[in-house]
């Protein structure tokens, strides 16, 4: 079973908007055994949309299109779909009623005529109502193909896919079960890791595949098992992981974890530890990653971003003498920042970052790309240095934050 994704929107092609829909949709489809053969991106032009539909339907049984659906009369996506499928647009009473109730719920009882167009759909389509916006999802079934047309806003796309389209596809087709387990390995170069587990990998059953997913200096080993019997798959996957353990146990920080912040959550809750952050060069990215996990309030007490070095002194108690003698981007300042952070929030753990991401240096003329970060766990403290001169500011903050959390997890696992 295969699918194609059609992303519609000038804003995607111009680079003004990042396409996150295709990544999400492809992941959700993969999880139920549907592979994505190709992803197309086309502008808001009728001919381009029709050409995209033609190309997508030629190579895939399922096509999911997002974007281009608006309340205006000149909506090009609806027109393109109507022309491509030789269909007509009609006002759907059920969708219109749903739209009215949505406006009442939002205390906008006067339904504008322009919004009435959101209830105009293809006459041959099956409608999936939108609980998070005004445009419905339409599905056309023709020549054995299923073509879905969704709005483009990600917070509308995600519930459509998760709550309606995926369950529909599961019910419609006899799909095999897919189980995935991710094992996070650190301090193990990918080539050496591959060589070390080669015999185990070559002996894997045909229905289990292995992928290497590098993230910074961490490698995620993703095991994917496919089959008809769910219980049998669970036992089979568990047995293969047990066979793997003797090869890599000392370098594993999680046997069943995906994102580093999720792994950290499990460890902190299990050990009943609290955490706080003091960030300079990462600008809050550490705190964002930590709090992106539901339930993080149980262990994350807070953070500060003392960007100016005077605030490092004022808020965290960093010594002016240390800054003047060692500069603000130094091992000593990182250590005093984590110490001050631990005292400020009264936590078991504190982490700090100080560095210069560029493109310009700081008032101390620190080398661009230099980072020092300090991890403090009760009385234990460790400071590390990174040099990342070729990353832009956003990638810099994200890479450093991932690395800091990974090191923290490593220390906690080995504790």
C-alpha positions as a printed NumPy array, in Angstrom:
array([[  0.   ,   0.   ,   0.   ],
       [  1.475,   3.334,  -1.004],
       [  0.541,   6.999,  -0.831],
       [  1.553,  10.368,  -2.216],
       [  1.353,  13.742,  -0.514],
       [  0.454,  16.935,  -2.372],
       [  1.356,  20.198,  -0.621],
       [ -0.394,  23.218,  -2.126],
       [  0.755,  26.765,  -1.41 ],
       [  2.8  ,  29.647,  -2.755],
       [  4.013,  30.342,   0.789],
       [  5.724,  26.928,   0.943],
       [  7.547,  27.393,  -2.368],
       [  8.615,  30.928,  -1.453],
       [ 10.241,  29.686,   1.729],
       [  8.116,  31.942,   3.941],
       [  6.369,  28.962,   5.553],
       [  7.957,  25.686,   6.614],
       [  6.171,  22.561,   5.403],
       [  5.603,  20.475,   8.532],
       [  2.48 ,  18.748,   7.226],
       [  4.231,  16.3  ,   4.9  ],
       [  6.582,  15.108,   7.64 ],
       [  3.694,  14.527,  10.036],
       [  1.465,  12.822,   7.469],
       [  4.238,  10.549,   6.203],
       [  5.07 ,   9.475,   9.761],
       [  1.448,   8.699,  10.62 ],
       [  0.974,   6.73 ,   7.406],
       [  4.177,   4.764,   7.977],
       [  2.927,   3.806,  11.435],
       [  0.   ,   1.937,   9.864],
       [  2.024,   0.344,   7.096],
       [  1.428,   2.804,   4.256],
       [  4.605,   4.054,   2.598],
       [  4.835,   7.46 ,   0.939],
       [  6.19 ,   7.148,  -2.591],
       [  6.567,  10.842,  -3.289],
       [  5.835,  14.311,  -1.921],
       [  4.803,  17.016,  -4.39 ],
       [  4.706,  20.748,  -3.716],
       [  2.785,  23.005,  -6.106],
       [  1.769,  26.683,  -6.193],
       [ -1.773,  28.052,  -5.786],
       [ -2.516,  27.754,  -9.483],
       [ -5.306,  25.659, -10.974],
       [ -3.199,  24.002, -13.68 ],
       [ -0.359,  23.288, -11.261],
       [ -2.75 ,  21.674,  -8.764],
       [ -4.337,  19.554, -11.518],
       [ -0.901,  18.478, -12.735],
       [  0.044,  17.596,  -9.175],
       [ -3.104,  15.509,  -8.783],
       [ -2.401,  13.735, -12.064],
       [  1.166,  12.889, -11.066],
       [  0.16 ,  11.78 ,  -7.569],
       [ -2.744,   9.571,  -8.644],
       [ -0.588,   7.88 , -11.276],
       [  1.859,   6.532,  -8.701],
       [ -0.223,   6.065,  -5.521],
       [ -3.45 ,   4.471,  -4.357],
       [ -3.899,   7.117,  -1.645],
       [ -3.297,  10.84 ,  -2.147],
       [ -3.44 ,  13.359,   0.676],
       [ -3.45 ,  17.02 ,  -0.355],
       [ -3.163,  19.92 ,   2.085],
       [ -3.475,  23.655,   1.635],
       [ -5.038,  26.18 ,  -0.669],
       [ -8.535,  25.929,   0.823],
       [ -9.897,  29.314,   1.841],
       [-13.234,  31.06 ,   2.372],
       [-12.976,  33.29 ,  -0.71 ],
       [-15.024,  32.734,  -3.864],
       [-11.949,  32.366,  -6.039],
       [-10.593,  29.376,  -4.129],
       [ -8.344,  27.651,  -6.632],
       [ -7.999,  24.299,  -4.892],
       [-11.736,  23.551,  -4.991],
       [-11.896,  24.633,  -8.621],
       [ -8.883,  22.508,  -9.551],
       [-10.33 ,  19.439,  -7.827],
       [-13.71 ,  19.967,  -9.489],
       [-12.114,  20.227, -12.93 ],
       [ -9.758,  17.295, -12.368],
       [-12.544,  14.968, -11.222],
       [-15.11 ,  16.396, -13.676],
       [-17.372,  17.246, -10.75 ],
       [-19.431,  20.215,  -9.631],
       [-19.312,  22.27 ,  -6.447],
       [-22.45 ,  22.295,  -4.296],
       [-23.493,  23.703,  -0.933],
       [-23.518,  20.859,   1.591],
       [-26.254,  21.39 ,   4.189],
       [-24.606,  19.23 ,   6.851],
       [-21.306,  21.082,   6.513],
       [-23.089,  24.436,   6.538],
       [-24.913,  23.498,   9.758],
       [-21.638,  22.337,  11.293],
       [-20.12 ,  25.673,  10.312],
       [-22.966,  27.626,  11.918],
       [-22.641,  25.679,  15.172],
       [-18.905,  26.31 ,  15.164],
       [-19.484,  30.054,  14.837],
       [-22.031,  29.994,  17.655],
       [-19.545,  28.148,  19.877],
       [-16.969,  30.842,  19.089],
       [-19.54 ,  33.558,  19.836],
       [-19.562,  34.692,  16.214],
       [-23.228,  34.029,  15.539],
       [-23.429,  36.21 ,  12.443],
       [-22.11 ,  33.904,   9.76 ],
       [-20.523,  35.991,   7.048],
       [-21.48 ,  35.197,   3.465],
       [-17.81 ,  34.714,   2.636],
       [-17.599,  31.881,   5.203],
       [-20.583,  30.19 ,   3.593],
       [-18.187,  29.178,   0.81 ],
       [-16.431,  26.836,   3.259],
       [-19.536,  24.608,   3.041],
       [-19.222,  24.361,  -0.751],
       [-17.856,  20.926,  -1.611],
       [-17.489,  18.484,  -4.491],
       [-20.793,  16.706,  -5.097],
       [-19.124,  13.266,  -5.246],
       [-17.029,  13.728,  -2.104],
       [-17.255,  12.164,   1.328],
       [-16.998,  14.836,   4.015],
       [-14.981,  14.727,   7.232],
       [-16.043,  17.656,   9.406],
       [-13.434,  20.001,  10.869],
       [-13.583,  20.342,  14.66 ],
       [-10.73 ,  22.845,  14.736],
       [-11.468,  25.157,  11.803],
       [-13.944,  26.037,   9.107],
       [-12.84 ,  24.043,   6.048],
       [-13.851,  20.348,   5.941],
       [-11.803,  17.503,   4.554],
       [-13.147,  16.076,   1.31 ],
       [-12.439,  12.592,  -0.016],
       [-12.957,  11.589,  -3.623],
       [-12.91 ,   7.906,  -4.57 ],
       [-12.332,   7.245,  -8.253],
       [-10.735,   4.433, -10.264],
       [ -9.677,   2.651,  -7.093],
       [ -7.907,   5.763,  -5.776],
       [ -8.659,   7.692,  -2.589],
       [ -7.866,  11.405,  -2.744],
       [ -8.197,  13.565,   0.369],
       [ -8.243,  17.364,   0.318],
       [ -7.432,  18.999,   3.654],
       [ -6.867,  22.59 ,   4.749],
       [ -3.222,  23.529,   5.205],
       [ -3.083,  24.821,   8.787],
       [ -1.047,  22.279,  10.798],
       [ -3.231,  22.45 ,  13.921],
       [ -6.185,  21.454,  11.716],
       [ -4.267,  18.859,   9.684],
       [ -2.994,  16.878,  12.689],
       [ -6.381,  16.051,  14.264],
       [ -7.825,  15.32 ,  10.825],
       [ -5.091,  12.77 ,  10.187],
       [ -4.926,  11.256,  13.671],
       [ -8.605,  11.189,  14.579],
       [-10.357,  10.658,  11.259],
       [ -8.243,   9.703,   8.259],
       [ -5.94 ,   7.146,   9.928],
       [ -8.868,   5.317,  11.614],
       [-10.749,   5.391,   8.281],
       [ -7.792,   3.867,   6.414],
       [ -7.269,   1.223,   9.103],
       [-10.899,   0.158,   8.79 ],
       [-10.992,   0.376,   5.027],
       [ -7.896,  -1.742,   4.332],
       [ -6.534,  -4.883,   5.921],
       [ -3.344,  -3.331,   7.249],
       [ -0.634,  -5.256,   9.036],
       [  0.473,  -4.34 ,  12.537],
       [  3.662,  -2.3  ,  12.804],
       [  5.7  ,  -2.109,  15.997],
       [  8.64 ,   0.238,  16.44 ],
       [ 11.245,   0.338,  19.175],
       [ 13.938,   3.003,  19.363],
       [ 17.167,   2.355,  21.239],
       [ 19.315,   5.41 ,  21.979],
       [ 23.074,   4.831,  21.887],
       [ 25.778,   7.345,  22.872],
       [ 29.583,   7.512,  22.612],
       [ 29.597,   5.015,  19.749],
       [ 30.588,   6.179,  16.22 ],
       [ 28.058,   4.973,  13.659],
       [ 30.572,   3.002,  11.592],
       [ 31.932,   1.231,  14.674],
       [ 28.411,   0.594,  15.969],
       [ 27.413,  -0.957,  12.652],
       [ 30.492,  -3.168,  12.685],
       [ 29.914,  -4.202,  16.308],
       [ 26.316,  -5.35 ,  15.795],
       [ 26.75 ,  -6.671,  12.244],
       [ 26.26 , -10.339,  13.121],
       [ 23.107,  -9.554,  15.115],
       [ 21.748,  -7.299,  12.364],
       [ 22.322,  -9.877,   9.613],
       [ 20.472, -12.494,  11.667],
       [ 17.312, -10.36 ,  12.064],
       [ 14.113, -12.001,  10.776],
       [ 12.874, -10.782,   7.387],
       [  9.919,  -8.951,   8.945],
       [ 12.158,  -6.81 ,  11.199],
       [ 14.18 ,  -3.929,   9.758],
       [ 16.832,  -1.735,  11.361],
       [ 17.532,   1.961,  10.733],
       [ 20.385,   4.146,  12.016],
       [ 19.232,   7.665,  12.887],
       [ 22.084,   9.963,  14.023],
       [ 21.093,  12.909,  16.257],
       [ 24.135,  14.951,  17.199],
       [ 26.54 ,  12.39 ,  18.64 ],
       [ 23.665,  10.124,  19.673],
       [ 22.46 ,   7.319,  17.406],
       [ 18.89 ,   6.082,  17.495],
       [ 18.542,   2.462,  16.412],
       [ 14.99 ,   2.05 ,  15.127],
       [ 13.685,  -1.505,  14.981],
       [ 10.501,  -1.923,  12.935],
       [  8.55 ,  -5.185,  13.008],
       [  5.673,  -5.909,  10.606],
       [  3.172,  -8.763,  10.892],
       [ -0.395,  -9.949,  11.318],
       [ -0.263, -11.125,  14.943],
       [  0.333,  -8.258,  17.381],
       [  1.254, -10.414,  20.397],
       [  3.646, -12.46 ,  18.302],
       [  5.296,  -9.253,  17.059],
       [  5.776,  -7.964,  20.604],
       [  7.439, -11.207,  21.687],
       [  9.594, -11.311,  18.561],
       [ 10.794,  -7.73 ,  18.975],
       [ 11.516,  -8.25 ,  22.656],
       [ 13.549, -11.348,  21.879],
       [ 15.697,  -9.52 ,  19.313],
       [ 16.38 ,  -6.647,  21.736],
       [ 17.535,  -9.155,  24.354],
       [ 19.971, -10.602,  21.8  ],
       [ 21.296,  -7.077,  21.119],
       [ 21.974,  -6.13 ,  24.739],
       [ 25.349,  -7.878,  25.155],
       [ 26.757,  -5.867,  22.238],
       [ 25.884,  -2.327,  23.32 ],
       [ 24.443,  -2.214,  26.87 ],
       [ 27.165,   0.054,  28.251],
       [ 26.38 ,   2.729,  25.66 ],
       [ 22.576,   2.691,  25.808],
       [ 20.744,   5.552,  27.536],
       [ 17.285,   4.272,  26.637],
       [ 15.961,   0.944,  25.374],
       [ 12.621,   2.336,  24.319],
       [ 12.784,   6.103,  23.981],
       [ 12.516,   8.532,  21.117],
       [ 13.274,  12.169,  21.899],
       [ 15.948,  13.013,  24.439],
       [ 13.53 ,  15.155,  26.495],
       [ 11.172,  12.17 ,  26.802],
       [ 14.01 ,   9.957,  27.973],
       [ 15.01 ,  12.636,  30.494],
       [ 11.449,  12.79 ,  31.838],
       [ 11.369,   9.066,  32.624],
       [ 14.699,   9.221,  34.448],
       [ 13.929,  12.35 ,  36.486],
       [ 10.531,  11.065,  37.589],
       [ 11.971,   7.659,  38.472],
       [ 14.815,   9.206,  40.498],
       [ 12.588,  12.004,  41.908],
       [ 14.976,  14.747,  40.841],
       [ 14.285,  18.406,  40.033],
       [ 15.894,  20.527,  37.33 ],
       [ 16.467,  24.19 ,  36.438],
       [ 18.256,  25.943,  33.575],
       [ 20.423,  29.036,  33.138],
       [ 20.82 ,  29.792,  29.429],
       [ 22.774,  32.377,  27.548],
       [ 23.68 ,  31.293,  24.011],
       [ 20.812,  28.787,  23.752],
       [ 18.272,  31.536,  24.427],
       [ 15.625,  29.349,  26.084],
       [ 15.861,  26.352,  23.737],
       [ 16.83 ,  24.077,  26.609],
       [ 13.757,  25.075,  28.6  ],
       [ 11.577,  24.759,  25.488],
       [ 12.733,  21.19 ,  24.857],
       [ 12.282,  20.18 ,  28.487],
       [  8.787,  21.666,  28.765],
       [  7.653,  20.28 ,  25.402],
       [  6.932,  17.036,  27.257],
       [  3.623,  16.717,  29.065],
       [  4.146,  16.404,  32.805],
       [  7.45 ,  18.293,  32.876],
       [  6.137,  20.5  ,  35.705],
       [  6.772,  17.56 ,  38.024],
       [ 10.533,  18.034,  37.737],
       [ 11.311,  21.303,  35.886],
       [ 11.118,  24.207,  38.333],
       [ 12.107,  27.015,  35.989],
       [ 14.842,  28.748,  34.072],
       [ 16.499,  32.085,  33.423],
       [ 18.059,  33.634,  30.317],
       [ 20.633,  36.117,  31.627],
       [ 21.862,  37.122,  28.17 ],
       [ 23.697,  40.256,  29.288],
       [ 26.713,  39.465,  31.42 ],
       [ 25.636,  41.988,  34.067],
       [ 22.482,  39.868,  34.57 ],
       [ 24.652,  36.8  ,  35.01 ],
       [ 26.234,  38.636,  37.921],
       [ 22.975,  40.099,  39.268],
       [ 20.712,  37.023,  38.993],
       [ 23.12 ,  34.105,  39.303],
       [ 25.907,  35.623,  41.35 ],
       [ 28.615,  35.131,  38.743],
       [ 31.759,  36.932,  39.85 ],
       [ 32.715,  40.058,  37.921],
       [ 36.331,  39.119,  38.488],
       [ 35.762,  35.759,  36.802],
       [ 34.139,  37.42 ,  33.803],
       [ 36.878,  40.033,  33.417],
       [ 39.713,  37.52 ,  33.842],
       [ 38.263,  34.519,  31.96 ],
       [ 35.694,  36.281,  29.685],
       [ 31.998,  35.476,  29.698],
       [ 32.463,  32.503,  27.348],
       [ 34.544,  30.312,  29.622],
       [ 34.473,  27.162,  31.682],
       [ 34.576,  29.154,  34.901],
       [ 31.553,  31.32 ,  34.031],
       [ 29.535,  28.261,  32.975],
       [ 30.341,  26.649,  36.323],
       [ 29.333,  29.712,  38.337],
       [ 26.137,  30.013,  36.302],
       [ 25.05 ,  26.443,  37.086],
       [ 25.994,  26.903,  40.727],
       [ 23.943,  30.098,  40.962],
       [ 21.045,  28.457,  39.146],
       [ 21.025,  25.506,  41.556],
       [ 20.913,  27.892,  44.514],
       [ 18.296,  30.151,  42.922],
       [ 15.79 ,  27.384,  42.199],
       [ 16.858,  24.989,  44.979],
       [ 16.983,  22.046,  42.593],
       [ 18.877,  18.764,  42.514],
       [ 20.127,  19.493,  38.994],
       [ 21.067,  22.676,  37.155],
       [ 22.447,  23.183,  33.67 ],
       [ 23.964,  26.292,  32.132],
       [ 25.149,  27.423,  28.708],
       [ 27.373,  30.293,  27.689],
       [ 28.785,  30.891,  24.218],
       [ 28.714,  32.954,  21.066],
       [ 26.653,  31.745,  18.108],
       [ 27.564,  34.499,  15.654],
       [ 27.606,  35.861,  13.074],
       [ 29.29 ,  38.526,  15.228],
       [ 31.424,  38.046,  18.307],
       [ 30.727,  39.491,  21.772],
       [ 32.351,  42.392,  23.635],
       [ 35.117,  40.041,  24.785],
       [ 35.923,  39.021,  21.192],
       [ 35.173,  35.362,  21.952],
       [ 35.688,  32.931,  19.09 ],
       [ 32.444,  32.449,  17.168],
       [ 30.988,  28.982,  17.634],
       [ 32.477,  28.416,  21.096],
       [ 30.201,  27.014,  23.813],
       [ 30.752,  25.98 ,  27.407],
       [ 28.031,  24.161,  29.307],
       [ 27.956,  23.038,  32.908],
       [ 25.875,  20.179,  34.313],
       [ 25.482,  20.064,  38.07 ],
       [ 23.841,  17.054,  39.783],
       [ 23.8  ,  17.623,  43.53 ],
       [ 27.548,  17.853,  44.387],
       [ 28.73 ,  16.505,  41.024],
       [ 29.685,  19.028,  38.321],
       [ 30.977,  18.592,  34.8  ],
       [ 31.767,  21.292,  32.237],
       [ 32.22 ,  20.607,  28.539],
       [ 33.244,  22.687,  25.533],
       [ 31.87 ,  22.616,  21.989],
       [ 33.075,  24.419,  18.887],
       [ 30.389,  24.862,  16.204],
       [ 31.483,  27.711,  13.917],
       [ 29.49 ,  26.638,  10.858],
       [ 25.965,  26.483,  12.328],
       [ 23.455,  29.311,  12.049],
       [ 21.921,  30.68 ,  15.23 ],
       [ 18.833,  28.444,  15.324],
       [ 20.725,  25.251,  14.488],
       [ 23.411,  26.253,  16.984],
       [ 20.915,  26.625,  19.865],
       [ 19.144,  23.39 ,  18.979],
       [ 22.319,  21.312,  18.596],
       [ 23.813,  22.587,  21.858],
       [ 20.56 ,  21.972,  23.761],
       [ 20.25 ,  18.439,  22.399],
       [ 23.858,  17.733,  23.361],
       [ 23.439,  19.133,  26.882],
       [ 20.342,  17.036,  27.583],
       [ 22.006,  13.98 ,  26.107],
       [ 25.031,  14.399,  28.382],
       [ 22.746,  14.952,  31.375],
       [ 20.903,  11.72 ,  30.606],
       [ 24.222,   9.872,  30.216],
       [ 25.428,  11.043,  33.629],
       [ 22.117,  10.106,  35.287],
       [ 22.045,   6.654,  33.683],
       [ 25.607,   5.904,  34.784],
       [ 25.057,   7.323,  38.265]])
